[in-house]
C-alpha cells in the first residue's frame, strides 16, 4: 500500500505532506499557547462574592425594607416555587441559612432546593406506586403495599435535607482541616502590620488553591468588615456560617481583641497554638483507637490464613499417616 492510496484525488504527495506538516505546527503552537495561559481559579468565586457584596450592601443601606429574593429570570422551577408560595414559608429562612453554610449563597440555589424538596416525595411515591401496584414486582399484602409506599414517600422527602446536611458537614470538615494553616498565615500578616480585614483578604488569596472553602469564607468576612456598620457583626456572621468549635473560638478571640485592644497578633498566635495542639490530640486519639479497630479485621482476615499456613502441612501429614496405617 502506498501513501497515494489514502490521498484524495487531485492532491499530490508533496502537497499532502506540506499540508500535514503545517497543520501539525499550528496544533503544537496552540497547545503551547493554551498551556502557558495563566488561569486564576478564584476569579469566578471573586465575581460571585462581588455580586453578593453588592446585594448585601443594598440590604444594609435600607434596613427598613424587607429582604426579597427576586428571581433573575422566569424559569420553570421558579414559577413552580412561586406558585406554591414556598418562599413565604417559615422554613425558607432556615433553608437559606443552611445553604449559606453549605457555600451556596445565591437565590437560585434556594429556589432549586425548595423545588426538589417539593418534588422529592411526589417522585418517591410515584415510583413506589408504579413498582408495587402497576408492575407488581413484589408480592405483598394490601397493608404492606401501603406501608412500603408510605415509607418510600417519607424517605424521599428526607433525601434533600440529608444531602444538604452532608454537604454542610463536608464543607465544615474541610475548613477545620485547613484552619490551623490559615491561622499561621494570619499571624504572619498581622505581625507584618496588616489590619484584620487586610489579613483576611491576603490569607484568602494565598489559600485559594489549597483550601477554597476557607478562602471563600475569609473573603466574604473581609468584605463584610469593610462595609458593615459593626465589625462584630461581620465576625459573628463568620461564626454562624462556619458553625464549628474552632471557628467560634477564633471569632470570640477576635471580638475580645477588638473590644479590649489586646494585640491581634498575640491573640492569633495563641489560637494557632491551641488549634495545633487540638489537632495533635485528635491524631493521637485516632492512633490510640487503632489497636481496638484492627482487632476484628485481624481475627477475621489474618489469623485464619496464618493458621492454615502454619497448621496445614502438619494436618496433611497426620492425615497421610492415618491413611497409610
Secondary structure as GFF3:
##gff-version 3
##sequence-region A 1 325
A	DSSP	three_ten_helix	3	5	.	.	.	ID=ss1
A	DSSP	alpha_helix	13	36	.	.	.	ID=ss2
A	DSSP	alpha_helix	43	61	.	.	.	ID=ss3
A	DSSP	alpha_helix	76	83	.	.	.	ID=ss4
A	DSSP	three_ten_helix	86	88	.	.	.	ID=ss5
A	DSSP	alpha_helix	91	101	.	.	.	ID=ss6
A	DSSP	alpha_helix	107	129	.	.	.	ID=ss7
A	DSSP	pi_helix	130	134	.	.	.	ID=ss8
A	DSSP	alpha_helix	142	191	.	.	.	ID=ss9
A	DSSP	alpha_helix	196	206	.	.	.	ID=ss10
A	DSSP	alpha_helix	212	227	.	.	.	ID=ss11
A	DSSP	alpha_helix	231	241	.	.	.	ID=ss12
A	DSSP	alpha_helix	245	260	.	.	.	ID=ss13
A	DSSP	alpha_helix	264	297	.	.	.	ID=ss14
A	DSSP	pi_helix	298	302	.	.	.	ID=ss15
A	DSSP	alpha_helix	303	324	.	.	.	ID=ss16
###
